[in-house]
């Protein structure tokens, strides 16, 4: 009973931490990884820099939204399945509910819903957040010349070959280089975080992932219904998209616009609004589900699509982590991870330039705001959520 109560406390703690992140984490998936690193590695020390980088590398391999999968894994590690659910609810619900309200017409669909200055400030603060994460991870994961070189090569390759396949290829290539070049010190591995999922349970979750992917289209043919069609379409989008975030746009467009479920202008308006809310971009699914129906069923439609698109992420994380934990303990895997971690820092550095820097820093004003935000985070140690609010308001005032 005491253990169960402790788990409840931990699940509540996980929910409250991720709720704050869900309300303030602007800037897209790369920025989210920076927010998570600051919160869970630097401040709360739930896991080490190495373990966090390993987790990010795993989520880069898996289809689905990488930042949400990192959050699910952290919650799962902290408080079991309840912790994973708490992390997902806290991080996802704020933006999902905002987009559902938008879909039913509470705020309208005009492009001017959120002032351009506010959006400019939010994009600028993402530059500071990602820069802080890259700097901190590079110091810990690339402490010598070979790994710094590997990081730089990874950055150049991703920038010169901008595609999801290039990113996955870089992670594989840096792992091979690490396996050949790096030799971890004996006894250097310390597994500072554990996932309470057995390999048997992991195999079950992976099996369920593939079963649903294959069975849902069959069930839809046998028992046609609009609800089942929504679940099938959004589950498939969440299960097959690599790169997350913006990459899911063409998949969702192909699923909902040609059948006439959502008009194209409504689709584009909702996608634009999704850029202006914190949290994962996959909550765009809630907007689409809600826009297909009218109140009071709009909320139900939004939640159905939201659950359908995120279910593959939970199944993949719960299924892959038990095997990943065991792989990480082998000496050969540690050698590969030394290279992979340098590659992950390279991917983040490339993302810092494009799209984070190129979309936010368009002049001296934005550069000055980003510089002040970075100093506020790294030197003045101001909490990130305060820096987010201050920079957004500064952008609004200066516009």
DAZI-V31848 format. One record per residue. N is the residue number from 1. PHI is phi as a letter, one per 30 degrees, with the letter a starting at -180 (none if undefined). D_CENTER is the distance of its C-alpha to the mean C-alpha in whole Angstrom. Layout:
BEGIN
n=N phi=PHI d_center=D_CENTER
n=N phi=PHI d_center=D_CENTER
END
This chain:
BEGIN
n=1 phi=none d_center=34
n=2 phi=d d_center=33
n=3 phi=d d_center=30
n=4 phi=d d_center=29
n=5 phi=d d_center=29
n=6 phi=d d_center=27
n=7 phi=d d_center=25
n=8 phi=d d_center=25
n=9 phi=d d_center=25
n=10 phi=d d_center=22
n=11 phi=d d_center=20
n=12 phi=d d_center=21
n=13 phi=d d_center=20
n=14 phi=e d_center=16
n=15 phi=d d_center=16
n=16 phi=d d_center=18
n=17 phi=d d_center=16
n=18 phi=d d_center=12
n=19 phi=d d_center=15
n=20 phi=d d_center=15
n=21 phi=d d_center=12
n=22 phi=d d_center=11
n=23 phi=d d_center=14
n=24 phi=b d_center=14
n=25 phi=d d_center=10
n=26 phi=d d_center=11
n=27 phi=j d_center=11
n=28 phi=j d_center=8
n=29 phi=d d_center=4
n=30 phi=d d_center=7
n=31 phi=d d_center=9
n=32 phi=e d_center=6
n=33 phi=d d_center=7
n=34 phi=d d_center=10
n=35 phi=d d_center=10
n=36 phi=d d_center=10
n=37 phi=d d_center=12
n=38 phi=d d_center=15
n=39 phi=d d_center=14
n=40 phi=c d_center=14
n=41 phi=c d_center=16
n=42 phi=d d_center=18
n=43 phi=d d_center=19
n=44 phi=c d_center=19
n=45 phi=h d_center=19
n=46 phi=d d_center=18
n=47 phi=a d_center=18
n=48 phi=d d_center=19
n=49 phi=d d_center=17
n=50 phi=d d_center=18
n=51 phi=d d_center=17
n=52 phi=d d_center=13
n=53 phi=d d_center=14
n=54 phi=e d_center=15
n=55 phi=d d_center=12
n=56 phi=d d_center=9
n=57 phi=d d_center=12
n=58 phi=d d_center=12
n=59 phi=d d_center=9
n=60 phi=d d_center=10
n=61 phi=d d_center=13
n=62 phi=d d_center=12
n=63 phi=d d_center=11
n=64 phi=j d_center=9
n=65 phi=d d_center=5
n=66 phi=d d_center=4
n=67 phi=d d_center=2
n=68 phi=d d_center=4
n=69 phi=d d_center=6
n=70 phi=d d_center=6
n=71 phi=d d_center=7
n=72 phi=e d_center=10
n=73 phi=d d_center=11
n=74 phi=d d_center=12
n=75 phi=d d_center=13
n=76 phi=d d_center=15
n=77 phi=d d_center=17
n=78 phi=d d_center=18
n=79 phi=b d_center=19
n=80 phi=i d_center=19
n=81 phi=d d_center=19
n=82 phi=d d_center=19
n=83 phi=d d_center=17
n=84 phi=d d_center=14
n=85 phi=d d_center=15
n=86 phi=d d_center=16
n=87 phi=d d_center=12
n=88 phi=d d_center=11
n=89 phi=d d_center=14
n=90 phi=d d_center=13
n=91 phi=d d_center=10
n=92 phi=c d_center=10
n=93 phi=d d_center=14
n=94 phi=e d_center=15
n=95 phi=d d_center=14
n=96 phi=d d_center=15
n=97 phi=d d_center=18
n=98 phi=d d_center=18
n=99 phi=d d_center=18
n=100 phi=d d_center=20
n=101 phi=d d_center=23
n=102 phi=d d_center=23
n=103 phi=d d_center=23
n=104 phi=d d_center=26
n=105 phi=j d_center=28
n=106 phi=d d_center=27
n=107 phi=c d_center=26
n=108 phi=i d_center=27
n=109 phi=c d_center=26
n=110 phi=d d_center=27
n=111 phi=d d_center=25
n=112 phi=d d_center=27
n=113 phi=e d_center=25
n=114 phi=c d_center=23
n=115 phi=e d_center=25
n=116 phi=d d_center=24
n=117 phi=d d_center=25
n=118 phi=d d_center=22
n=119 phi=d d_center=20
n=120 phi=d d_center=21
n=121 phi=d d_center=21
n=122 phi=d d_center=17
n=123 phi=d d_center=16
n=124 phi=d d_center=19
n=125 phi=d d_center=17
n=126 phi=d d_center=14
n=127 phi=e d_center=16
n=128 phi=d d_center=18
n=129 phi=d d_center=14
n=130 phi=d d_center=13
n=131 phi=d d_center=17
n=132 phi=d d_center=17
n=133 phi=d d_center=14
n=134 phi=d d_center=16
n=135 phi=d d_center=19
n=136 phi=d d_center=19
n=137 phi=d d_center=17
n=138 phi=d d_center=20
n=139 phi=d d_center=23
n=140 phi=d d_center=22
n=141 phi=c d_center=21
n=142 phi=b d_center=23
n=143 phi=d d_center=26
n=144 phi=b d_center=29
n=145 phi=d d_center=30
n=146 phi=e d_center=29
n=147 phi=d d_center=25
n=148 phi=d d_center=25
n=149 phi=d d_center=27
n=150 phi=d d_center=24
n=151 phi=d d_center=21
n=152 phi=d d_center=23
n=153 phi=d d_center=24
n=154 phi=d d_center=21
n=155 phi=d d_center=20
n=156 phi=d d_center=23
n=157 phi=d d_center=22
n=158 phi=d d_center=19
n=159 phi=d d_center=20
n=160 phi=d d_center=23
n=161 phi=b d_center=22
n=162 phi=d d_center=19
n=163 phi=a d_center=17
n=164 phi=d d_center=15
n=165 phi=d d_center=18
n=166 phi=d d_center=19
n=167 phi=d d_center=15
n=168 phi=d d_center=16
n=169 phi=d d_center=20
n=170 phi=d d_center=19
n=171 phi=d d_center=17
n=172 phi=d d_center=20
n=173 phi=d d_center=23
n=174 phi=d d_center=22
n=175 phi=d d_center=22
n=176 phi=d d_center=25
n=177 phi=d d_center=27
n=178 phi=d d_center=26
n=179 phi=d d_center=27
n=180 phi=d d_center=31
n=181 phi=c d_center=31
n=182 phi=c d_center=29
n=183 phi=b d_center=31
n=184 phi=d d_center=29
n=185 phi=d d_center=32
n=186 phi=d d_center=33
n=187 phi=i d_center=32
n=188 phi=d d_center=29
n=189 phi=d d_center=26
n=190 phi=b d_center=26
n=191 phi=d d_center=23
n=192 phi=d d_center=22
n=193 phi=b d_center=20
n=194 phi=b d_center=21
n=195 phi=c d_center=19
n=196 phi=d d_center=22
n=197 phi=b d_center=21
n=198 phi=d d_center=24
n=199 phi=d d_center=25
n=200 phi=d d_center=27
n=201 phi=d d_center=24
n=202 phi=d d_center=21
n=203 phi=d d_center=24
n=204 phi=d d_center=24
n=205 phi=d d_center=20
n=206 phi=d d_center=20
n=207 phi=d d_center=23
n=208 phi=d d_center=22
n=209 phi=e d_center=19
n=210 phi=d d_center=22
n=211 phi=d d_center=25
n=212 phi=d d_center=23
n=213 phi=d d_center=22
n=214 phi=d d_center=25
n=215 phi=d d_center=27
n=216 phi=d d_center=26
n=217 phi=d d_center=27
n=218 phi=d d_center=31
n=219 phi=d d_center=30
n=220 phi=d d_center=30
n=221 phi=d d_center=33
n=222 phi=d d_center=35
n=223 phi=b d_center=34
n=224 phi=d d_center=33
n=225 phi=a d_center=31
n=226 phi=d d_center=29
n=227 phi=d d_center=27
n=228 phi=d d_center=27
n=229 phi=d d_center=26
n=230 phi=d d_center=23
n=231 phi=d d_center=22
n=232 phi=d d_center=22
n=233 phi=d d_center=21
n=234 phi=d d_center=18
n=235 phi=d d_center=17
n=236 phi=d d_center=18
n=237 phi=d d_center=16
n=238 phi=d d_center=13
n=239 phi=d d_center=15
n=240 phi=c d_center=16
n=241 phi=c d_center=13
n=242 phi=c d_center=12
n=243 phi=j d_center=10
n=244 phi=h d_center=8
n=245 phi=h d_center=8
n=246 phi=d d_center=12
n=247 phi=d d_center=13
n=248 phi=d d_center=13
n=249 phi=e d_center=15
n=250 phi=d d_center=18
n=251 phi=d d_center=18
n=252 phi=d d_center=18
n=253 phi=d d_center=21
n=254 phi=d d_center=23
n=255 phi=d d_center=22
n=256 phi=c d_center=23
n=257 phi=d d_center=25
n=258 phi=e d_center=28
n=259 phi=d d_center=29
n=260 phi=i d_center=29
n=261 phi=d d_center=27
n=262 phi=b d_center=26
n=263 phi=d d_center=28
n=264 phi=d d_center=26
n=265 phi=d d_center=27
n=266 phi=d d_center=25
n=267 phi=e d_center=22
n=268 phi=d d_center=22
n=269 phi=d d_center=22
n=270 phi=d d_center=19
n=271 phi=d d_center=17
n=272 phi=d d_center=18
n=273 phi=d d_center=18
n=274 phi=d d_center=14
n=275 phi=d d_center=14
n=276 phi=c d_center=16
n=277 phi=c d_center=14
n=278 phi=d d_center=11
n=279 phi=i d_center=8
n=280 phi=d d_center=6
n=281 phi=d d_center=8
n=282 phi=d d_center=9
n=283 phi=d d_center=11
n=284 phi=e d_center=14
n=285 phi=d d_center=15
n=286 phi=d d_center=17
n=287 phi=d d_center=18
n=288 phi=d d_center=20
n=289 phi=d d_center=21
n=290 phi=d d_center=23
n=291 phi=d d_center=24
n=292 phi=d d_center=26
n=293 phi=b d_center=28
n=294 phi=c d_center=30
n=295 phi=e d_center=30
n=296 phi=c d_center=30
n=297 phi=d d_center=28
n=298 phi=d d_center=26
n=299 phi=d d_center=24
n=300 phi=d d_center=24
n=301 phi=d d_center=23
n=302 phi=d d_center=20
n=303 phi=d d_center=19
n=304 phi=d d_center=20
n=305 phi=d d_center=18
n=306 phi=d d_center=15
n=307 phi=d d_center=16
n=308 phi=d d_center=17
n=309 phi=d d_center=14
n=310 phi=c d_center=11
n=311 phi=e d_center=14
n=312 phi=e d_center=14
n=313 phi=d d_center=10
n=314 phi=d d_center=13
n=315 phi=d d_center=16
n=316 phi=d d_center=14
n=317 phi=d d_center=13
n=318 phi=d d_center=16
n=319 phi=d d_center=18
n=320 phi=d d_center=17
n=321 phi=d d_center=16
n=322 phi=e d_center=20
n=323 phi=d d_center=21
n=324 phi=d d_center=19
n=325 phi=e d_center=20
n=326 phi=d d_center=24
n=327 phi=d d_center=23
n=328 phi=d d_center=22
n=329 phi=d d_center=25
n=330 phi=d d_center=27
n=331 phi=d d_center=29
n=332 phi=d d_center=28
n=333 phi=d d_center=24
n=334 phi=d d_center=24
n=335 phi=d d_center=26
n=336 phi=d d_center=24
n=337 phi=d d_center=21
n=338 phi=d d_center=22
n=339 phi=d d_center=22
n=340 phi=d d_center=19
n=341 phi=d d_center=17
n=342 phi=d d_center=19
n=343 phi=d d_center=18
n=344 phi=d d_center=14
n=345 phi=d d_center=16
n=346 phi=d d_center=17
n=347 phi=d d_center=14
n=348 phi=d d_center=13
n=349 phi=d d_center=16
n=350 phi=d d_center=17
n=351 phi=d d_center=14
n=352 phi=e d_center=15
n=353 phi=d d_center=18
n=354 phi=b d_center=17
n=355 phi=c d_center=15
n=356 phi=d d_center=15
n=357 phi=d d_center=19
n=358 phi=d d_center=20
n=359 phi=d d_center=19
n=360 phi=c d_center=20
n=361 phi=c d_center=23
n=362 phi=c d_center=25
n=363 phi=a d_center=28
n=364 phi=d d_center=30
n=365 phi=d d_center=29
n=366 phi=d d_center=25
n=367 phi=d d_center=26
n=368 phi=d d_center=27
n=369 phi=d d_center=25
n=370 phi=d d_center=22
n=371 phi=d d_center=25
n=372 phi=d d_center=26
n=373 phi=d d_center=22
n=374 phi=d d_center=21
n=375 phi=d d_center=25
n=376 phi=d d_center=24
n=377 phi=d d_center=21
n=378 phi=c d_center=23
n=379 phi=c d_center=26
n=380 phi=d d_center=27
n=381 phi=h d_center=24
n=382 phi=d d_center=23
n=383 phi=e d_center=20
n=384 phi=e d_center=17
n=385 phi=d d_center=17
n=386 phi=d d_center=21
n=387 phi=d d_center=20
n=388 phi=e d_center=18
n=389 phi=d d_center=21
n=390 phi=d d_center=24
n=391 phi=d d_center=22
n=392 phi=d d_center=21
n=393 phi=d d_center=25
n=394 phi=d d_center=26
n=395 phi=d d_center=25
n=396 phi=d d_center=27
n=397 phi=d d_center=30
n=398 phi=d d_center=30
n=399 phi=d d_center=30
END
